[in-house]
Amino acid sequence: MTYEHIIIFLPLISSIISGFFGNKIGERNSEILTSVFVSISSILSFFIFYKVLAYNYNNNVVVATWISSGSLNVNWSINVDALSSVMLVVVTLISAIVHVYSIGYMSQDPHKPRFMAYLSLFTFSMLTLVTSDNFLQLFFGWEGVGLCSYFLIGFWFKKESANAAAIKAFIVNRVGDFGFALGIFLIFYLFGTVNYNEVFQLVPNILNKEITFLGLNVNSINLICVLLFIGAMGKSAQLFLHTWLPDAMEGPTPVSALIHAATMVTAGVFLVVRCSPIYEFSQFALNLITIIGMSTALFAATVALVQNDIKKIIAYSTCSQLGYMFFAAGVGAYNVAMFHLFTHAFFKALLFLGSGSVIHSFIDEQNINQMGGIWKKLPYTWVLMIIGTLALTGFPFLSGFYSKDAIIEYAYLRGNTAGYYAVVVGIFTALLTSIYSWRLIFKTFHGTYNNKKLKINTMHESPFVMLTPLIILAIGAIFAGYFFKELFIGHSSSNYFWTDSIKFLLPLSLDHPPLWIIYITPIIVILSIPLSYYLFVKNKNITNWLANENQPLYNFLLNKWYFDELYDFLFVKPLKKIGIFFWKNVDIKIIDKFGPDGISNLIKIFSNKAVKFQSGYVYQYAFIMLLGFSALLTYLIII
């Protein structure tokens, strides 16, 4: 057994034990077991990452022969390279932190073993996804993550809103996954294989090959890239397939941190980066990714400006930052996208778990308008949340500063229309990000205390088991950008660290952007802090006046650009009507009538008839037997 086996299968083992035997081993043992097992996976992931860094370690461990049918041969493998090693560290570290945090946060929940089992199973699915060496195994992990997200979002299943959110997340992701599945089918049709290395080597052979799709002749590479990106859009909540992400906040806060920071939502970014040997040959797809990415970043930032639910503000922030990652990949800076994914995991998990600490103190209150003035009551949470906010906004020399600025700089150096569009939108979105982030901090911790249900004296700091994970994440939010910048996006990184795990058809520009590109974002971020303090603490009347004077715009943003209403009108209500029609006229009147109900009625009729023969008189039974024997004898004589 190798380290790779232990990393992947320890979370699965802990999930099985906690899920099936949790009541027998006890709640405390379930919590300790799952947390320890995932922590061991995390430690070993760092060891693997060190081997990749120091020795260019590259390994492919075949677990088993999975499918062998005709020309389709698929192994269950654990593929370790630079890209997967980064994802291993991110996934296992954040998962271990969330497991430990959940011990405190879920202390009063009666179903802790089941919750911990779901977390571990989610981790296993994500690890399966990032260590795959073929598209089929990738899809298996992809769907496993989707299924586990359904379990976790709907964990409090007695809440109608949680059930609705879980179903919504599952269905919206299936829309994207349908495109993803079509992309995999097309890959197998064109290449005769689903193994990464084989597919990537054969891509140049079909550059000019066209295929008929929906009655149109389209370039096969463009079509593959677009279909795969549709899958990424669903999983990473990009514009048009984003509606599930804010509703996913109905799950427990540790779930929000795990899904939003390091696992499920980053799977789409990982997919695009992993498939860089294909995307490098499709400028159309790259431009599409850039446009969708930055449109998502802008959309989510505008909506976050007016939200009042603390978790939904951070959720839209996630959506916005994912947009940054995608537009980085769209301009060909795949390593920069991974760098932002890496730094984002720390400060976003910090913000989610920090918000959980606040919610825990307010006894499940999530409306920031019902908070305020508690920074002295929750001093540690306050400081840690500020660190996460500074990193998110890109404050100089914190993690987000290095990765976010690099995205804008490389977009500018790309020198095409999509890149310039991304630069403008990216800078404006950075301003909005800073404003809504500080709005959350100031309305939550500063100003006057507004909660009428709880007295401020009841506010208390979270226990040590919840604060320790926050401190670890804060260290990452401060230092991860500085220490890993040169490794991930340095001029030699593509050759030294990433090697063949990321393909660059054309090397990224080594030029330096103009100084205004370098300095404008940090300046905006710094100036937005006193501006936000004035607007949300010192003079709240200005924001109220702006909202009243621009009521249509305010309602537009508050209702999330009316995407939910539009989809409800176009898809949900018509499909419900069609479903009710078929239920009443096909299911009940035809299938049930002539199927199970019809058969049941016939059996009932025959049973009633047969009962009449059960008189209890022996002479009647003997007479019937005699008639039967006579009929049989007559038949035999005639034959």
Secondary structure, DSSP 4 states (H G I P E B T S, - for coil): --HHHHHHHHHHHHHHHHHHHHHHH-HHHHHHHHHHHHHHHHHHHHHHHHHHHHH---EEEEEEEEEEETTEEEEEEEEESHHHHHHHHHHHHHHHHHHHHHHHHTTT-TTHHHHHHHHHHHHHHHHHHHT-SBHHHHHHHHHHHHHHHHHHHTSSTTSHHHHHHHHHHHHHHHHHHHHHHHHHHHHHHHHS--BHHHHHHHGGGGTT-EEEETTEEEEHHHHHHHHHHHHHHHHTT-TTS-THHHHGGGS-HHHHHHHHHTSGGGHHHHHHHHTHHHHTT-HHHHHHHHHHHHHHHHHHHHHHTT--BHHHHHHHHHHHHHHHHHHHHHTT-HHHHHHHHHHHHHHHHHHHHHHHHHHHHTTS--BGGG--S-TTTSHHHHHHHHHHHHHHHT-TTSHHHHHHHHHHHHHHHH-SHHHHHHHHHHHHHHHHHHHHHHHHHHHHHSS----SSS-GGG--PPPHHHHHHHHHHHHHHHHHHHHHHHHHHSTTHHHHTSGGGS--SSPPP-SPPPHHHHHHHHHHHHHHHHHHHIIIII-HHHHHHHHHHTHHHHHHHHTGGGHHHHHIIIIIHHHHHHHHHHIIIIIIIIIIHHTHHHHHHHHHHHHHHHHTT----HHHHHHHHHHHHHHHHHHHHH-
